[in-house]
């Protein structure tokens, strides 16, 4: 069973197209997850003065960091604290 050059080329092109479609789909899912995290944190900041104050303190120290992407805030009964710190900068 031998294949000619046209058949092999068609198979390679089909595999590349499938790989590109999978890559774009995963990229879109990742972007959607990031946007959802940003929206959740912005909603939390709207009604919580303590969260807003903590976010401003972090922004004053590290202006390039973004809430929801580089760090997360968590609401507890005692107040607001940094939930997850994803940045390479030292945690304040």
Phi, psi and omega in degrees: 000110179240150180246144177276172184298324180295318179294316179296318179297317179297319179295316180297316179296319179297317179296318179296317179297318178297318179297319179295318179298317178296317180298316180295319178298317178293322179296318179295320179295321179293317178297320179295320178297317179295318179295322178295320178295318177298315181297318179299318181289323178294322176296319179296321181292330183301320186250013186229104181296322181294320178294320179297319180295315179296318179298319179294321178297317178294319179295323178296324181278319181229084185294342183275352181277150182236128179297138181093334177253309182267336176204159178235154175250149180231132177271129175235173179296328181282341181148205182252140177220166177287122182277305182222132181248109185259357184276159175279347178290153177295141181290129181288000000 
